[in-house]
């Protein structure tokens, strides 16, 4: 009899706890449902400068033209002081990126561009150096590990770099005259800290090596009509960091932080006018806003401006770009 009473008492306890447990499960399911409703697959066009570690799938391609409007109103000297230019230097550049997927772990990008320059009543411009980049997947993105990509970029000297206008402004100098090879590492990771506003983080570090350049007369590196010799460009280290914060699935705020450092550019030969520069660096920021119609088509616009530098331009540059994937 006691056993029967104990069994009935236990069953009554389970009967009392069961509705509570069910209610908790329903509340948990409802919270997960509300969270899932707030989540979405984020669409990104940018940021404007820092590259992505994502791979372009085989058989797919991305074309992204840029319009850049630059105004250089001063230069940073070797003491990092900003010295105003007697006349502002303006330029307009059209740049196009074509990224093509080759295999699941390899993609290639072709970059072409042209520039027009103005200063005082003078103007010049032309096609710039052309570059080709190969990307190799090291690590795909997982829940806790960022995507990692290794890139190799080769720059071909297709722009004009010597025999420039003797006015000394170098406005028609649109190239460096050297073959350049850059080795880079790209990182990217999507964070869901706030489910309705995911955050995409990108990072890039690169090291650029340039070949020597034989120059005559007025050239991109300086000099005058009697200049004859060889320019030895300094190697360049660059580092970019970017954030993309999804305000909604279509609207995104972006920010690039861009830093570059170049070693001393030396000259060997004859010249009556200085050629080359000392060590130089520059730090700039580029806030931007994106709008995406869908995962394949979007636009982005922003302004890049220098924060400080040494032997480099003090500038502000408006940028606008359209990205389309097919």
Buried (B, 14 or more C-beta within 10 A) or exposed (E): EEEEEEEEEEEEEEEEEEEEEEEEEEEEEEEEEEEEEEEBEBBBBBBBBBBBBBBBEEEBBBBBBBBBBBBBBBBBBEEEEBEEEEEBBBBBBBBBBBBBBBEEBBBBBBBBBBBBBBBEEBBBBBBBBBBEBBBBBBEBBEEEEBBBBBBEBEBEBBBBBBEBBEEBBBBBBBBBBBBBEBEBBBBBBBEEEEEBBBBBBBBBBBEBBBEBBEBBBBBBBBBBEEBEBEBBBBBBBBBBBBBBBBEEBBEBBBBBBBBBBBBBBBBEBEBEEEBBBBEBBBBBBBBBBBBBEEEEBBBBBBBBBBEBBBBBBBBBBBBBBBBBBE
